Amino acid sequence: MIRYSICLPILSALLLSGCVSIPAPAPSQTQLPLLQGEWTIKMIHSGGIMGLLRTIEISSDGSYVVMDERAGRTEQGQLSPEELASLVMRVSSMLYSAAAGPYSCADCFIYDIEIFGAEKPFTARVDDVTLEESGLGPLVTDLRAIIDRELG
């Protein structure tokens, strides 16, 4: 009986020590590339219940192409000088934080973002769960607004 009264607390302590929660490290932040010279921004907006697949690609001269793969529709346009300047300012001031852990998000929208220019390329994939935490929410909102304006 004494043996059990000694072993039980020791065994309990060993089992509980395996259940300690270790905090995840804070995500590091990355400055998005400065949009200088020739550059392109591309976003693929996909997923959701309806299997959406839309793409927007904007060039440094403000021209853009918007595609809806499911509808087989392509639209082209030109950003106003104000829209282009706003986009450049937004990207140049943004910090990106990668998601801290694995997330599962059935039927979420997924946003694949690529920025190519004079600096090193930037790529990121975020979804509805990780979008705001990533810091890319305002950029995605701006790009989706252009897509919606062109494709309805």
C-alpha positions in Angstrom: 0.0 0.0 0.0 2.9 2.4 0.8 4.4 1.5 -2.5 1.3 2.7 -4.3 1.0 5.9 -2.3 4.6 6.8 -3.4 4.3 5.6 -7.0 1.0 7.3 -7.7 2.1 10.9 -7.2 5.4 10.3 -9.1 3.5 8.7 -12.0 0.9 11.5 -12.0 3.7 14.2 -12.0 5.4 12.4 -15.0 2.2 12.2 -16.9 1.2 15.8 -16.3 4.6 17.1 -17.3 4.0 15.8 -20.8 0.9 18.0 -21.0 2.6 21.3 -20.6 1.6 23.9 -23.2 4.6 25.5 -25.0 3.7 28.8 -26.5 4.3 29.1 -30.2 7.0 31.6 -31.3 5.8 35.0 -32.4 5.7 35.1 -36.2 8.4 37.0 -37.9 7.4 39.9 -40.1 8.7 40.5 -43.6 8.6 43.9 -45.4 6.9 43.6 -48.8 9.1 44.6 -51.7 9.3 48.3 -52.7 7.5 48.8 -56.0 10.1 50.6 -58.0 10.9 50.3 -61.7 9.1 47.5 -63.5 7.0 45.2 -61.3 3.9 43.0 -61.3 1.5 42.0 -58.6 -0.5 38.8 -59.1 -3.3 37.4 -56.9 -5.1 34.1 -57.5 -8.4 34.1 -55.5 -9.7 30.5 -55.3 -11.8 28.1 -53.3 -15.0 28.5 -51.4 -18.1 26.3 -51.8 -18.5 27.3 -55.4 -14.9 26.5 -56.4 -14.0 30.1 -57.4 -10.9 30.7 -59.5 -10.2 34.3 -60.3 -6.9 36.0 -61.1 -5.7 39.6 -61.3 -2.3 40.8 -62.5 -1.3 44.4 -62.3 1.8 45.9 -64.0 3.9 48.9 -63.0 2.2 51.0 -65.7 -1.2 50.5 -64.1 -2.5 48.1 -66.7 -4.3 45.0 -65.4 -5.8 41.8 -66.5 -8.6 40.1 -64.6 -9.7 36.5 -65.4 -12.5 34.3 -64.2 -11.4 30.8 -65.1 -14.8 29.2 -64.4 -16.7 31.6 -66.5 -14.0 31.8 -69.2 -14.0 35.6 -69.0 -11.1 38.0 -69.2 -11.2 41.8 -68.7 -8.4 44.3 -69.1 -8.2 47.8 -67.7 -6.1 50.7 -66.5 -5.8 51.9 -62.9 -6.1 55.7 -62.5 -3.0 57.5 -61.4 -4.5 57.8 -57.9 -5.3 54.1 -57.7 -1.8 53.2 -58.8 -0.2 55.5 -56.3 -2.4 54.2 -53.6 -1.5 50.6 -54.4 2.2 51.4 -54.5 2.0 53.1 -51.1 0.0 50.3 -49.6 2.4 47.6 -50.7 5.5 49.6 -49.7 4.1 50.1 -46.1 2.9 46.5 -45.5 4.5 43.9 -43.2 3.7 40.2 -43.8 3.5 37.7 -41.0 3.4 34.0 -41.9 0.7 32.0 -40.0 1.9 30.7 -36.7 0.6 27.2 -37.0 -1.3 24.8 -39.3 -4.9 25.7 -39.8 -7.7 23.8 -41.4 -10.3 25.8 -43.2 -12.8 23.9 -45.3 -14.5 25.9 -48.0 -12.4 29.0 -47.3 -11.2 31.3 -50.0 -7.4 31.1 -50.6 -5.3 34.0 -51.8 -2.0 33.3 -53.5 -0.1 36.6 -53.9 3.1 37.1 -55.9 5.0 40.4 -56.2 7.9 40.6 -58.7 10.1 43.6 -59.3 13.5 45.0 -58.8 13.8 43.5 -55.3 13.6 39.8 -54.5 10.2 38.2 -55.3 7.6 37.9 -52.7 5.1 35.0 -52.5 2.5 34.2 -49.9 -0.6 32.0 -49.5 -3.3 33.0 -47.0 -6.9 32.0 -46.5 -9.9 33.5 -44.7 -8.6 32.3 -41.3 -5.0 33.6 -41.7 -5.7 36.7 -43.8 -5.9 39.4 -41.1 -3.1 37.9 -39.0 -0.9 37.9 -42.1 -1.1 41.7 -42.6 -2.2 41.2 -46.2 -5.9 41.9 -45.6 -5.9 45.5 -47.0 -4.1 44.4 -50.2 -6.4 41.5 -50.7 -9.4 43.8 -50.2 -8.1 46.3 -52.8 -7.3 43.6 -55.4 -10.7 41.9 -54.8 -12.4 45.3 -55.3 -10.8 45.6 -58.8 -11.8 42.0 -59.6 -15.4 42.6 -58.5 -15.6 45.9 -60.4 -14.5 44.2 -63.6 -16.3 40.9 -63.3 -19.3 41.9 -61.2 
